[in-house]
Amino acid sequence: MDKTLQVSGLLKERQEFFKLSLFTGKHTLKKNILNHEISRPGLILTGFTGRFAHDRTLIFGETEIVYMENLDPDRLKSHIQTMYSFEIPCVVVSKGLKPPAVMVEEADRAGSPILGTTLGTQEFIRKLADFLENYFAPQVFMHGSLADVYGVGLLYTGPSGIGKSECVLDLVERGHRLVCDDVVQIIREGDDALVGMYNEKFGHHMEIRGLGIIDIFRLFGIRAVRNRKRIEVVVELVHWDQQDGSDRTGLFEKTTEILGVEIPLVQVPVVPGKNITVISEVIAQNHLLKLKGYHSAREFNRRLLEEMNPGDYIDEVSE
């Protein structure tokens, strides 16, 4: 089933943020916003129905309101009735302006809400677009912890109790930042960007076994947390096995897929005394080096093969 957003939910959750008010009756709040698309009404106000994007949230600014105020009343009513012959999810009038009475009447009859905002037209469109794109973006919830380490988003996964939260707590103590612990909401922005977000209701809390629930924001301050971060590397903590076949050279990179996006994967075996925190910092710094075109393992391999076969070196990895 496709995701929808009831207008009553938008008003309840974001009324203050968007400075919203309601012009139509409360029964119209049952209408659903169907997608993240936003549009201006355009030629529908002249009676032209071709190319009318009626399934989008419509924004009426000063231009549209002034235009309607200068129309002949009978002509205005005809165009408004034509517009509301379509199923319109929601109309928002910006700049604290008021829609014509005939428009409110037709919207009430059609059960389609008209909201007002005191925000400027472009400011409101920008804020609403960000909100709707996040709301309707493909998303998934994953068990793990997300931290910002040297500006790199590291998503920690692994079995329950392996030490994900403790690792991130240690990173926070060293000056890095927590985004979310335990359950990470991940959305896909565009075609290839994954963004992890914290849960507003639960805040920046962590569960530390033997200690309980702690509030990172209260303990470490505002610089220890952030609300969202692009996920750039997945760090999977795994139980160490004597027969473990983990990559010891780093020549060939592993990836994992989340919401159809491939992302680098680093598997770290966990043993008593192993400093996962320092390894995490190196993972982040090494990722930054790779973004700048320097691959440590491949450069070492190149030099080694060149030393073994001077004058006859072939980069096997690149081939």
Secondary structure in CASP SS format (residue, H / E / C, confidence):
PFRMAT SS
TARGET T0000
AUTHOR 0000-0000-0000
METHOD secondary structure of the structure
MODEL  1
M C 1.00
D C 1.00
K C 1.00
T C 1.00
L E 1.00
Q E 1.00
V H 1.00
S H 1.00
G H 1.00
L H 1.00
L H 1.00
K H 1.00
E H 1.00
R H 1.00
Q H 1.00
E H 1.00
F H 1.00
F H 1.00
K C 1.00
L E 1.00
S E 1.00
L E 1.00
F C 1.00
T C 1.00
G C 1.00
K H 1.00
H H 1.00
T H 1.00
L H 1.00
K H 1.00
K C 1.00
N E 1.00
I E 1.00
L C 1.00
N C 1.00
H C 1.00
E C 1.00
I E 1.00
S E 1.00
R C 1.00
P C 1.00
G H 1.00
L H 1.00
I H 1.00
L H 1.00
T H 1.00
G C 1.00
F C 1.00
T C 1.00
G C 1.00
R C 1.00
F C 1.00
A C 1.00
H C 1.00
D C 1.00
R C 1.00
T E 1.00
L E 1.00
I E 1.00
F E 1.00
G C 1.00
E H 1.00
T H 1.00
E H 1.00
I H 1.00
V H 1.00
Y H 1.00
M H 1.00
E H 1.00
N C 1.00
L C 1.00
D C 1.00
P H 1.00
D H 1.00
R H 1.00
L H 1.00
K H 1.00
S H 1.00
H H 1.00
I H 1.00
Q H 1.00
T H 1.00
M H 1.00
Y C 1.00
S C 1.00
F C 1.00
E C 1.00
I C 1.00
P C 1.00
C C 1.00
V E 1.00
V E 1.00
V E 1.00
S C 1.00
K C 1.00
G C 1.00
L C 1.00
K C 1.00
P C 1.00
P C 1.00
A H 1.00
V H 1.00
M H 1.00
V H 1.00
E H 1.00
E H 1.00
A H 1.00
D H 1.00
R H 1.00
A H 1.00
G C 1.00
S C 1.00
P C 1.00
I E 1.00
L E 1.00
G E 1.00
T E 1.00
T C 1.00
L C 1.00
G C 1.00
T H 1.00
Q H 1.00
E H 1.00
F H 1.00
I H 1.00
R H 1.00
K H 1.00
L H 1.00
A H 1.00
D H 1.00
F H 1.00
L H 1.00
E H 1.00
N H 1.00
Y H 1.00
F H 1.00
A C 1.00
P C 1.00
Q E 1.00
V E 1.00
F E 1.00
M E 1.00
H E 1.00
G E 1.00
S E 1.00
L E 1.00
A E 1.00
D E 1.00
V E 1.00
Y C 1.00
G C 1.00
V E 1.00
G E 1.00
L E 1.00
L E 1.00
Y E 1.00
T E 1.00
G C 1.00
P C 1.00
S C 1.00
G C 1.00
I C 1.00
G C 1.00
K H 1.00
S H 1.00
E H 1.00
C H 1.00
V H 1.00
L H 1.00
D H 1.00
L H 1.00
V H 1.00
E H 1.00
R C 1.00
G C 1.00
H C 1.00
R E 1.00
L E 1.00
V E 1.00
C E 1.00
D E 1.00
D E 1.00
V E 1.00
V E 1.00
Q E 1.00
I E 1.00
I E 1.00
R E 1.00
E E 1.00
G C 1.00
D C 1.00
D C 1.00
A E 1.00
L E 1.00
V E 1.00
G E 1.00
M E 1.00
Y C 1.00
N C 1.00
E C 1.00
K C 1.00
F C 1.00
G C 1.00
H C 1.00
H E 1.00
M E 1.00
E E 1.00
I E 1.00
R C 1.00
G C 1.00
L C 1.00
G E 1.00
I E 1.00
I E 1.00
D E 1.00
I H 1.00
F H 1.00
R H 1.00
L H 1.00
F H 1.00
G C 1.00
I H 1.00
R H 1.00
A H 1.00
V E 1.00
R C 1.00
N C 1.00
R E 1.00
K E 1.00
R E 1.00
I C 1.00
E C 1.00
V E 1.00
V E 1.00
V E 1.00
E E 1.00
L E 1.00
V E 1.00
H E 1.00
W C 1.00
D C 1.00
Q C 1.00
Q C 1.00
D C 1.00
G C 1.00
S C 1.00
D C 1.00
R C 1.00
T C 1.00
G C 1.00
L C 1.00
F C 1.00
E C 1.00
K E 1.00
T E 1.00
T E 1.00
E E 1.00
I E 1.00
L C 1.00
G C 1.00
V E 1.00
E E 1.00
I E 1.00
P E 1.00
L E 1.00
V E 1.00
Q E 1.00
V E 1.00
P E 1.00
V E 1.00
V C 1.00
P C 1.00
G C 1.00
K C 1.00
N C 1.00
I H 1.00
T H 1.00
V H 1.00
I H 1.00
S H 1.00
E H 1.00
V H 1.00
I H 1.00
A H 1.00
Q H 1.00
N H 1.00
H H 1.00
L H 1.00
L H 1.00
K H 1.00
L H 1.00
K C 1.00
G C 1.00
Y C 1.00
H C 1.00
S H 1.00
A H 1.00
R H 1.00
E H 1.00
F H 1.00
N H 1.00
R H 1.00
R H 1.00
L H 1.00
L H 1.00
E H 1.00
E H 1.00
M H 1.00
N C 1.00
P C 1.00
G C 1.00
D C 1.00
Y C 1.00
I C 1.00
D C 1.00
E C 1.00
V C 1.00
S C 1.00
E C 1.00
END
